Amino acid sequence: MAVIKRALISVSDKNGILEFAKSLTAFNVEILSTGGTAKLFRDHGIPVTEVSDYTGFPEMLDGRVKTLHPKIHGGLLGRRELPEHIAAMRAADIQNIDMLVVNLYPFEATVAKADCTLEDAIENIDIGGPAMVRSAAKNWQDVVVLTDASQYDGVLAEMKSTGGATSQATRFALSVAAFNRISNYDGAISDYLSSFNADGSRNEFPGQVNGRLVKVQDLRYGENPHQKAAFYRDLYPAPGSLVTAQQLQGKELSYNNIADADAAWECVKSFDSTACVIVKHANPCGVAVGTTPLEAYDKAFKTDTTSAFGGIIAFNHTVDQATAEAVSKQFVEVLIAPGYTEEALALFKAKANVRVLKIALPAGGDSAWSRGRNSHDTKRVGSGLLIQTADNLEISVDDIKVVTKKQPTPEQLEDLLFAWRVAKYVKSNAIVFCGNGMTLGVGAGQMSRVDSTRIAAIKAQNAGLSLQGSAVASDAFFPFRDGVDVLAAAGATCVIQPGGSIRDDEVIAAADEHGLVMVLTGVRHFRH
């Protein structure tokens, strides 16, 4: 292990840097620094040498040029074990730099601001910082490079245990982290700049997309046991999203667990009132609202007790003892909620294999991100990628249009909007029968909409649930009247659908013929 004798520190984010620098001086480390960082050190009595004094070359061009100098990069890149490197450095009066501490100009934070201009973005593109980081990271055998304040404590702890040195394993890990940081930084710049046109206007989708994902964990296998898999998260995940979950107990999450858990959580957090969602194979098989989590669960479970076996259950409310007792009576793979009482957690401990996840509900805000939703969705296709803005559109009573002779009652409107909200999370073609704040029958993923309608009715019959007076949601328009005939025969009295078919008049006439209420949203929710 080589003892660290000289460190160059130049940081934009100065959190923790004073304490770190003071600790370095305790190891008799000479500190080089630039501009604002050097001034901060001097103001707090920390010995420091300005880089411009060290190189003999002044900072210039408004600070754009200060570390781009052979004495800096030679000190970072010189290999200590090569005689020719040592000789060249001595001849040029270049000294070793054993540690580099750099975090970059805040480009990502700058472009995230609503009032950011192209000029602001350009000025926050760091040049010298990434260059130094690359030099130090390339020469990790001899140089330790830190690019984030979260790394300070670990490095200091190791230096204390080794008399001021760092291990090869630590230097390599920090080198990888440094290259990852540069990659993410350059990717953010590329994404932003390639969204601009020559006239200064911006496109919704950039000319190049640079995926920036961080591995959460390796998985035992993928969708099937013969497939390998890993779980990744966005570099900056939305608050309240599945990747922010804390697993309180249970076996390791599987590929399918994660996919289904995401479907359940996205659906349940869309409700304002206390709700429960049960998902099986990415489709809600039971959704309900209630005055308590227990009531919501009981209603959701009644929808399809068969499919609920081995499902994913999500709540948007703290799970209490009574709810835990009810849930514990069935086989559940994953349980998700924003919180659990101590009594509930004690009950679940008896089922050690149940994966219990805790996810804080997003606080809300003006953006989809602040509400814990993706701003864009992606789908892999062969050697390409489909990207679209996420389906975050919501509707209210003011957004719908009644097109039948019969007008909806307030109760029917409430059931229709509930059914519409659920249908958004059901695979197309989706038909959802609802009533009294619960799903009664769900038809999902069929090639024919009328078949989805028939399946939903059969599901309700198998569950012993009456569809008399029920409300129905269809995620897309009815291409023919046959779907309306089937749902009317099943007992439905009102239906919500987007409209837009060339046979809308025929479909509306069928609704009038059956004495149904029909409302149009003008919005479809395909989910493939």
N, C-alpha and C positions, 0 to 999 in steps of 0.2 A: 504493500500500500504506500502510495506517494503522499507525503504530507502537503497540505495546501498552504502555499506561502503568499500567493497573490490572487486577488479576486477583482473582477471588473463588474460593477453594479450599475445598471441603468434601467430604471423601471418607470412606467407610466402609472401603474397601480401601486401606490406606496404602502398599502396595508401590510403591517408586520415587518416592513423593511428596516426600521430603526432598531428594533429588538434583534433582528437577525445580524445586522451590521455590528452592533455592540458585542454580540456573542463572538463574531469573527475576530474582533480585535483582541478578545481574551485569548485567542489562539495565536496572537501576533501575526495575523494575516494583514498584509498591505492591501489597502483598498483603493482602486481606481474608480472614478465615476465621471458622469457628465452632467452639465447644466443644472436642472432643478433637483436632481437626486444628490449631486455634490453639495449644493447649497443647503439642502435639508440636513445632510450629515454635519456640515460645518456649524450650522445653527444649533445643533445638539451635541457639539463637542466631540464628534467622532472624527479621528484623523482620516483625511482623504486627499488624494492627489487627482487634480483635474486631468482628464484625458488629453486635453489640449496642451497642458504642460508636459505631460508624459511623452506625447508624440512630437512636440515642438511645432505642431501645426494647429492654427486656431480654428475654432468652430466657424462655419461660414454658411452663407445662403439660408439665413434664418434657421440655422440648426439642422438643415438637411444633410450637411456633410460634417461629421464630427468623429465617427469611429471607423470610417472607410479608409484605413491607413495600414501599411505593412507592419508597423510595430504592434498593432492590435491583432490583425489576422495572423501574422507570423507567430505571435505569442500564443494564439489559440491552436493553430494548425501544426506547429512544429512538433515532430515526434521525438520524444526524449531518448529513445533507444537507438536512433540512427545517427552515427557520427557525422554524416554529411549535413544533416539538419542542424545539429549542434554547432558545427563549424560555420554554416551560413548565417545562423542567428547571431553568433558572436561577432562575425564580421560586420553585420548590419546593426549591432548594438540592440538586438531584440531580446527581450526577456520573456520567460515563460509566464503565461497567465493560466493558473490552475483551476480557477472557478469563474464561471460566467453566470450572472444573475440578471435576466432580462425578461420583462413582459412588454408586450408590444403596444403601439398606439391603439386606442380603443376603436378600431374600425367597425366591428360588429355593433357595438353600442351606439356609435354615431349614426350609422345608416338605419338603425331601428327607430330613430326619432322621426316623428311625422314631418317635422319641418327641415329635415336634412336636405341640403342642396348637393349637387354634384361636386361643387368646389369644396364643401365641407368634407365630403367623402374622400376626395383626392388628397387633401391635406392630412387625413388620418391614415394614409397608407404608409406604414413603417418600411424603411429601406435598410438602414444600418442595423436595426435590431434583428430582423430575420437573417441577414448576412452573417452576423456574429453567431447567432444560435446555430446556424448550419455548420459553421466552422468548428464550433466547440463540440457539437453533437457528432460530427464526423470523426473528431479526434477523441472519442470518449474514453479510450484507453488511458489517456493522460489528463483529461479535463472533465470536470463535473459541471453540468449545465442545468440551471433551474429556471423554469419558465412560468411558475405559478406559486403563489404564496403558500398554498397547501403543502408544498414540498419542503418548506424551511425547517420545520420541527424535526422531521425524520432525518435530514442531513445533519443537523446539529447534534442530534442524539448519537448518530454514528460517529461523528468527529470526537465527541466526548469519550466514547468507548474505545477509540483507536488512537488517541493522541493527536487529533487534527487531520486524519486522513479519511478517505472514502473507499469503499470496496469496489471491485470490478463489477459485481452484480448491480450495485447501486448506480454506478456511472452508466452502465448499459441501459438500465431501466429508464433513467432520466434522459438518456439520449433518444430512446424510442419516443418518450413522451414529448420531447422537444420537436422531433420531426413530425409527430402527429399534430402538434400545435401549429407548426408552420404550414402543414398541409391544410388544416382547417382554416387558417387565416387567409391563405392564398385562394382557397375555395370560395370563401365569403366574398373576397374582392372580385373574383371571376363571375360569380353569380350576379353580383350587384351591377358591375360595369357592363356585362353582356346583356343586361335587360334594357339598355339605352339604345335608342335609334340615333341616327346622325343628326336629326333635327332637335335632339334633346328630350323627346317624348320617351315614355317608358312602356314596355310590354309587361303583361301579367306574367308571362313565362320567359325566363332568360334564354339567351342563345346557347348557353351551356349550363348544365346542372351538375353540380359537384356534391355527391352524397357525402354527408359528414355524420357518421354514426359511430357510436361507442358500444363495444360489446358489454352486455350485462352479465351473460353467463353462457357456457356451453350447455347444450341440452343432451339428454341421454340418447335421443333419436328424434327424427322429424315427424312428419304426418303419419308415417308408417315406420316400423322398426328397422327396415333396411335402409332408411334415409338418415343422413347425418344432419345436424341442425345446431344453430346458435341463436341467441336472442340479443338483439341490438336495440339501442334507444337513440333518439335524436340527441345531437350534441347539446341542445338547449331544449329539454322536454317541457311541454306545457304543464302548468301546475294542475294537479288533480287528474292527470292521465295515468293509465295503467302502469307505465314504467316507473312511476313514483311510489308504487305500492310497497308497503312494509309487510313481509311475510312473518306472521306471529307464530305459526306452527305448521306442521304437516310435511309431507314429502315434497321433493323438488318438483317445481312446475314443469309440465311437459309442453311440447310444441302446441298440441291441441288444447291443453288447459289454457295457455296464454291467449290463443286465438279466440276461444269461446269466452274467456273472462273479459276480454276487451269488448266483445259484442254485448255482454250483459251490463258492464259498467257504463258504456256509452249510452245505452238505452235508459238505464235507471236514473242516471244523473240528469237526464233531460226533463224529469218531472219535478215540479215545485212541491207538490204534496208528498206525503210519505208513500213510498212505492217499493214494490218488490218485483224483480225480473228473474225468471228462470230460463236459462238458455241450454239448448242441446244442439250440437253440431251447427253452431253459429246462428241458429234461429231461436227467437223467443218462443218457448212453448207455453209460457204462462206469464202474464203481466197483470198487475193490479195495484190500485191505490187504496189506502185505508186510513183510519184515524190513528192506528198504531202499526208498527212493523208486523206484529202477529196477525192482525186482520189482513194486511196486504199480502202476507205470505200465504195464509189460508186460502184466500181467493185465487191467488196466482197458481197455487198447487192444484186446486180443483180443476183448472182448465185442462190439464193433461197429466194425470198422475203417473201414467206409464212412461212418457218421455222424460218426466222430471227425474226419474231414477238415474243416478250417476250424472246429474246435470251440474250446472254452475248457477249459484244463487247470489244475487246482488241486491243490496238495500241502499237507499240513499239516506238512511237514518240509523242512529245508534242501535245496535242489536242488544236487546235486554234478555233477562233470564227466561221469560215466558216464550219469546221467539226462539231462543236457543233450544229450549226443550222440544218445541215443535219440529224444528229443523233437524234435530238430532235423531228423530224417529225414522228418517229416510237416509238413503245412501247419497251423499253429495261429494263431488270431487273438489270443488272450490267454493269458498264462501267469501264474499266481498262486502265491506261496509265502511263507512267513515269512522266508526268507532264501535266498541263493545264494552258492556259493563263487566266488572270483575266476575260476577256470577255467571255471565254467559261464557266467558273464556274458561272458567273452571269446568263447565259442562263439556265444552269442546275438547278439553284435554283428555277426556275419556275416549275420544276418537282421534287418536294420534296421527292417523294418516290424512285426515281432512286438512286441506290447505286453507288456512285462514289468512286473508289479506286485509290490510287496513289502508285505505286511501283517503286522504283529506279531500273533501269536496272543494272545487275551485271557488274562489271568493267572488268571481264574476267581474264584469268589466265591459268595455266597449268592443274588445276584439275577441275573435274566436279563440285565440291563444290564451287569453286571460280567463276564459270560461272553460279551459281544459279541453279544448277541441283542436283537432288538426285543422290547419288552414288549407292544406292540400292533401289529396289522396293519390297514391301511386299503385300501379299494377304492372307486374312484369309480364311481358309478352315476347317470347323468343329471345332475340338479342336486342330488344327495345324496351322502352318504359312508357307507359301511359301516365300522364300527370293531369290532374284536374283540381279545381277548387273544391273543397269538401262540401258535402251536402249539409250545410248548417242552417238552411232556410226553415223558419218556423212560421206558422200561420195562426191567425186568431179569428174570432167570429166576424170581424170587420173585413176579412180577406175572402170570405166564401160567398158564393152566389147561389141562391135557391132557384132551381129551374123547373120545378114541378108545381102542379096546382096546389098540392098540399104543402103547408108551411110547417117547419119544425117547431116543436115545443122547446122550452129552455132545457129540459132534461135530455131531449134527443140531441140538441146541439152539444151538450156536455159529453154525451157518449160518442158522438161523431168525432169530435176533436180528440178524445182519448184514443179512439180506434185509429185515427189518422196518424197520431204520434207513434203508436206501436207499429203500424204498417211500414213506416219509414225504416225500421230496423229488421224487417223480415225480407228474406231473399225473394227476388222476383221470379215468377209472377206471384204477388202477395195478395191474399184476401184475409181479412181479420174480422171476425164477428165479436162484438163486445156488448156489454150491458152492465149498468150499476158499477162502473169503475173497475171492470175486470174483463179479461179476454175470455171468450166462450168457445171459440174454435179458430184455429190458425191453419191456413193453407199456404204452403211456401214452396218456391223453387220449381214450379211446374211449367211445362212448355205451353200449356193452355190455361188461360185465365178461368175458364169455366171449370176445368178440372181442379184448380186451386179452390174454387168456390165449393165444389162438391166435397173435396177432401176436408175443408174446414167444417162443413156441416156434419160429415161423418165423425170427425174428431169430437165435436160437441156431443153427438149422440152417444159415442162410446164412453164419454165422461159423465153421461147422465145429466147433461146440462140442456135446458130448454132454450131454443133460439127465438121463441115467441116474443116479439117486441124488441128484438135486438137491433143494434146498429152495425153497419158493415163499412169497412174502408177497403178501397182498392188502390194499390200504389200507382197504377196507370189506368188509362181510360178503358172502358168496355168496348171492344171492337164490334161486338154484336149484342143483341138483346138477350142471348141465351144465358149469360151470367146473371143478369137481373132476374130472369125467370126462375133460376135455381135458388137464388138467395131469398126471393119472395116466397117460394114454396117452402123454404126452410123456416120461415116465420119472421124474417127481418121486416122492419117497418121503415127504416131510413138507411141511406147509403151516401157516402162521401167518396168522390173520385175526381180526378183532374179535369176530365172532359177533353175535347180536342179531336175526337174521332170523326171521320166523315159520316158516320152513322149516329152521331149524337142525337139527332131528332128522333131516330128510331128507338134509341136506348131510353131517352126521356119519356117518349110515348109509352114504352113498356112499363116504366115506373109509374106513370099516371094510371095506366090500366090496372096495375096491382094495388093502387092506392098508397104507393110509397112516397116518402120524402126523399128528394135527391138534391144534393148540393155539390157544386163544383168549386175546386180550389184553383184551377189554372196552373197547378204545379204537379209534376210527377216525381216519384221517389224510387226509381229503379235502383236495385241493389244486387249486383251480380257477384 
